């Protein structure tokens, strides 16, 4: 009887481990990485920082968390999720609801300096459109963010 209980207990624990391992990032982690990115820009300058973000240096990529930055016109100047986006103007890109997240992100950076923005985006891991929140910080003329899927 004790052996059967142990087997069931081990099976129950084993079934929880994958769910915990698959848990996504948190708002706190996204905000912390965004603040770390803003400090990095001030410390090393835009050119070096943007290369670090795009190249995942200095801990600027952690699972679904990565830094992406835009010039005031909507041109991606750094993108830790997809380096091919750097140099492309994404201001007209729309989410599934027809909202232009880059334009909204830039406006938030311009008016508030920093804050949260919620939108829908395709999760590159699941390939499904999901709710996403990004913590936005304007540093100089450019605006950067780090987002997580909710």
Secondary structure, 3 states (H helix, E strand, C coil): CHHHHHHHHHHHHHHHHHHHHHCCCCHHHHHHHHHHHHHHHHHHCHHHHHHHHHHCHHHCEECCEEEEEECCCCEEEEECCCHHHCCCECCCCCCCCCCCHHHHHHHHHHHCCEEEEEEEEECCCCCCEEEEEEEEEEECCEEEEEEEEC
